[in-house]
């Protein structure tokens, strides 16, 4: 009977460990992003993004351990409009989709840079198959 309990404990511990690995992979803050040819406006946005956003959101919006990937279906235009990006930069945002904590306002990012950054994000999203889908709760 002790052997049976030991086997059950090992199986339960293995299941817990496996679930932790799966969760870590799910929330690791990284997706694979392909960047193709960009419009001139999106190229400007890429430069502004690299300067102001990449340290948390990763190269090309792929995410890091500090911030979520922006090239992700959660940020498709039907769920997060471009206005939501402007609001997040201007006002900050409470954490609600990811376990990274709140995003503080980014007062150093001006309107013209933000416009270019959104253009960059939207073009790269499209290149990676992320399209507008209406959000349903």
C-alpha positions in Angstrom: 0.0 0.0 0.0 2.9 2.4 0.7 4.2 1.7 -2.8 0.9 2.6 -4.3 0.7 5.9 -2.3 4.3 6.7 -3.5 3.4 6.1 -7.1 0.3 8.3 -6.8 2.3 11.0 -5.2 4.9 10.9 -7.9 2.2 11.0 -10.6 0.5 14.0 -8.9 3.8 15.8 -8.6 4.6 15.1 -12.2 1.2 16.4 -13.3 1.8 19.6 -11.3 5.2 20.1 -12.7 3.9 19.5 -16.3 1.1 22.1 -15.8 3.7 24.6 -14.5 5.8 24.1 -17.6 2.7 24.5 -19.9 1.7 27.7 -18.1 5.2 29.1 -18.2 5.3 28.5 -22.0 1.9 30.1 -22.4 2.8 33.2 -20.4 6.5 33.4 -21.3 5.9 36.7 -23.1 7.2 35.6 -26.5 5.7 34.8 -29.9 7.5 34.2 -33.2 7.1 37.2 -35.4 7.9 37.5 -39.1 8.4 41.0 -40.5 8.2 41.5 -44.2 8.4 44.6 -46.3 7.0 47.7 -44.5 5.4 50.9 -45.8 7.5 54.0 -45.2 5.2 55.0 -42.4 5.5 51.6 -40.7 9.3 51.8 -41.1 9.2 55.1 -39.2 7.0 53.4 -36.6 9.5 50.6 -36.3 12.2 53.1 -35.4 10.0 54.8 -32.8 8.9 51.4 -31.5 12.5 50.3 -31.1 13.2 53.4 -29.2 10.2 53.5 -26.9 8.5 50.1 -26.8 10.9 47.2 -27.5 12.6 47.1 -24.1 9.3 45.8 -22.6 7.4 44.4 -25.6 10.3 42.9 -27.4 11.8 43.2 -30.9 9.0 43.6 -33.5 6.4 43.1 -30.7 7.3 39.5 -30.0 7.1 40.1 -26.2 9.5 39.6 -23.3 9.4 38.6 -19.7 8.7 42.3 -19.0 5.8 42.9 -21.3 3.3 41.1 -23.5 3.7 40.4 -27.2 1.8 43.0 -29.3 1.8 40.8 -32.3 -0.9 38.6 -30.7 -4.5 38.0 -31.5 -5.6 39.6 -28.2 -4.5 42.9 -29.9 -6.4 42.4 -33.1 -8.2 45.6 -34.1 -11.6 44.1 -33.2 -10.5 43.5 -29.6 -8.1 46.4 -29.1 -8.7 49.3 -31.4 -5.9 51.6 -32.3 -7.4 54.1 -29.9 -6.7 51.6 -27.1 -3.0 51.8 -27.9 -3.0 55.6 -27.8 -4.9 55.4 -24.4 -2.4 52.9 -23.0 0.5 55.1 -23.9 -1.1 58.3 -22.7 -2.8 57.0 -19.5 -1.1 53.7 -18.8 -3.2 50.5 -18.4 -4.1 48.1 -15.6 -3.0 44.6 -16.2 -5.9 42.5 -17.4 -4.8 40.0 -20.1 -1.3 39.1 -18.9 0.6 38.6 -15.6 3.1 41.4 -16.2 1.7 44.1 -14.0 0.4 47.5 -14.9 1.8 49.5 -17.8 2.7 53.1 -16.7 2.0 56.0 -19.0 4.7 56.7 -21.5 4.8 60.5 -21.6 7.9 60.6 -23.7 6.0 59.1 -26.7 4.4 61.9 -28.8 1.3 61.7 -31.0 3.2 61.5 -34.3 5.5 58.7 -33.0 2.4 56.9 -31.6 0.7 57.1 -34.9 3.7 55.6 -36.6 4.1 52.9 -33.9 0.4 51.8 -34.4 1.0 51.7 -38.2 4.0 49.5 -37.6 2.1 47.2 -35.2 -0.9 46.8 -37.4 1.2 46.0 -40.5 3.2 43.4 -38.7 0.1 41.9 -37.2 -1.4 41.5 -40.7 1.9 40.0 -41.9 1.5 37.4 -39.1 -2.2 36.6 -39.9 -3.7 38.8 -37.2 -6.8 40.4 -38.6 -9.8 42.2 -37.3 -12.3 40.0 -35.5 -15.1 41.4 -33.5 -14.6 40.8 -29.7 -17.3 38.6 -28.2 -17.7 38.1 -24.5 
